[in-house]
């Protein structure tokens, strides 16, 4: 139970990618659970003498199923972890603290020529530069990858939410254009990359 709880917390911490892993694990776990239930519910006639007590057999089946489930989960985590590449964006060089406003656009370079994976999970956080008012809460971020000079599909997210961007087909350079939608043109923002992960 402790392992199951820890695994659940870990998957939740991965965000969208954790959801994908959980879906992959769902089928084998369901099959193992069904087999254990069906096997455990099977009753032998009283006159049949068992060389191995039924209670112990059920215990061993449960132990083997738990070990297999843990082993499969570990394998998926290891494969998934090796597939991920954390990327770092030098925000100080890209975003001057007082010039990011609703009518401006920033360009974040994705490291690698081309990037080493086909997708980017990007979480950006807007912060108010003024002590009063709430410019960041109602704002909507627009993220659009530019792949080898060609604009890709744009994604809109709130501050602090993960955006998934496709980088498929990149052979040279990928940038992500970042804009912010907000009715108040006087708003000023600081932008921070909370998380950036390349994955397949």
C-alpha positions in Angstrom: 0.0 0.0 0.0 2.9 2.4 0.8 4.4 1.7 -2.6 1.1 2.2 -4.3 0.6 5.6 -2.6 4.1 6.7 -3.4 3.6 5.7 -7.0 0.4 7.7 -7.2 2.0 10.8 -5.8 4.9 10.5 -8.2 2.6 10.2 -11.2 0.6 13.2 -10.1 3.8 15.2 -9.8 4.5 14.5 -13.5 1.4 16.3 -14.7 0.2 15.4 -18.2 3.0 12.9 -18.7 2.1 11.1 -15.5 -1.4 10.7 -16.9 0.0 9.0 -20.0 2.0 6.6 -17.9 -1.0 5.8 -15.7 -3.0 5.0 -18.8 -0.3 2.6 -19.9 -0.2 0.9 -16.5 -3.9 0.7 -16.2 -4.4 -2.3 -18.5 -1.8 -4.7 -16.9 -2.9 -3.7 -13.4 -6.5 -4.4 -14.3 -5.7 -7.7 -15.8 -3.6 -8.8 -12.8 -6.4 -7.7 -10.4 -9.0 -9.7 -12.4 -6.9 -12.8 -12.4 -6.3 -12.6 -8.7 -10.0 -12.0 -8.0 -11.1 -14.9 -10.3 -8.5 -17.3 -8.9 -9.2 -16.3 -5.3 -12.9 -16.8 -5.8 -12.6 -20.3 -7.2 -13.6 -22.9 -4.7 -12.6 -26.6 -4.7 -14.9 -29.4 -3.7 -14.5 -30.4 -0.1 -13.6 -33.9 -1.0 -10.6 -32.7 -3.0 -7.5 -32.8 -0.9 -5.0 -30.1 -1.7 -1.3 -30.7 -1.2 -0.8 -27.0 -0.7 -3.4 -25.1 1.5 -5.7 -22.8 -0.4 -5.0 -19.9 1.9 -1.3 -20.0 1.3 -1.8 -20.3 -2.5 -3.9 -17.2 -2.4 -1.2 -15.4 -0.4 1.5 -16.4 -2.9 -0.6 -15.3 -5.8 -1.1 -11.9 -4.2 2.6 -11.6 -3.5 3.6 -12.5 -7.0 1.0 -10.1 -8.5 2.3 -7.2 -6.2 5.9 -7.9 -7.2 5.0 -8.0 -10.9 3.1 -4.7 -10.6 6.0 -3.0 -8.8 8.5 -4.3 -11.4 6.4 -3.1 -14.3 6.0 0.3 -12.7 9.7 0.6 -12.1 10.5 -0.3 -15.7 8.0 2.3 -17.0 9.4 5.0 -14.7 13.0 4.2 -15.8 12.2 4.3 -19.5 10.1 7.5 -19.1 12.9 9.1 -17.0 15.5 8.4 -19.7 13.2 9.8 -22.3 12.9 13.2 -20.6 15.4 16.0 -21.1 15.2 19.0 -18.8 16.1 22.2 -20.7 17.2 25.5 -19.3 16.2 28.9 -20.8 18.3 32.0 -19.8 15.3 34.2 -18.9 17.6 37.2 -17.9 18.8 37.5 -21.5 15.3 37.1 -23.0 12.9 39.0 -20.7 13.7 42.5 -19.5 11.8 42.7 -16.2 9.7 45.8 -17.1 9.0 45.5 -20.8 6.7 42.4 -21.0 3.2 43.7 -21.4 0.0 42.6 -23.3 1.1 44.3 -26.6 4.6 42.7 -26.7 5.9 39.3 -27.7 8.9 37.3 -26.5 10.9 34.6 -28.2 12.2 31.7 -26.1 14.9 29.6 -27.8 14.6 25.8 -27.4 18.1 24.4 -26.9 19.5 22.0 -29.5 19.9 22.2 -33.3 17.5 20.5 -33.7 16.0 19.8 -30.2 16.6 16.2 -29.0 12.9 15.3 -28.6 9.7 15.7 -30.5 7.6 17.5 -27.8 8.1 20.2 -25.2 6.2 20.5 -21.9 6.5 24.1 -20.9 5.2 25.8 -17.7 5.5 29.6 -17.6 4.6 31.8 -14.6 3.5 35.5 -14.9 4.2 37.8 -11.9 2.9 41.3 -11.4 5.6 44.0 -11.3 3.3 46.4 -9.5 2.4 46.0 -5.8 -1.3 46.8 -6.5 -3.8 45.2 -8.9 -4.0 41.7 -10.3 -2.6 41.6 -13.8 -1.4 38.0 -13.8 -4.5 36.2 -12.7 -6.9 37.0 -15.6 -4.1 37.0 -18.2 -3.9 34.3 -20.8 -0.5 33.1 -22.3 -0.3 32.3 -26.0 2.6 29.9 -26.9 3.5 29.2 -30.5 6.5 27.1 -31.6 8.4 28.2 -34.7 9.9 25.1 -36.3 12.7 25.8 -38.8 11.1 29.2 -39.5 7.6 27.9 -39.9 4.9 28.8 -37.3 3.3 25.8 -35.6 0.0 25.4 -33.8 -0.5 27.9 -31.0 -1.5 26.9 -27.4 -3.2 29.1 -24.8 -2.8 28.4 -21.1 -3.1 30.2 -17.8 0.0 31.2 -15.8 1.4 28.2 -14.0 -0.3 25.6 -16.2 1.6 23.1 -18.3 1.4 23.6 -22.1 2.3 20.7 -24.5 4.0 21.9 -27.7 4.7 19.6 -30.7 8.2 20.1 -32.2 7.8 17.3 -34.8 9.7 17.8 -38.1 12.4 20.1 -36.7 15.7 19.7 -38.5 17.4 22.9 -37.4 16.1 25.4 -34.9 13.0 25.8 -32.7 11.8 28.9 -30.9 8.6 29.5 -28.9 6.9 32.9 -29.2 5.2 34.0 -26.0 2.5 36.6 -25.9 0.0 37.5 -23.2 -3.7 38.4 -23.6 -5.1 41.0 -21.1 -7.6 43.8 -21.5 -5.5 46.2 -19.4 -2.7 47.6 -21.6 -1.0 49.1 -18.5 -0.1 45.8 -17.0 3.6 44.9 -16.7 4.9 41.4 -16.1 7.8 39.3 -15.1 8.0 35.9 -16.8 9.6 32.9 -15.3 10.1 29.4 -16.8 8.9 27.1 -14.0 9.5 23.9 -15.9 10.7 22.9 -19.4 11.0 19.3 -20.4 11.7 17.8 -23.8 10.1 14.3 -24.3 8.9 11.9 -26.9 
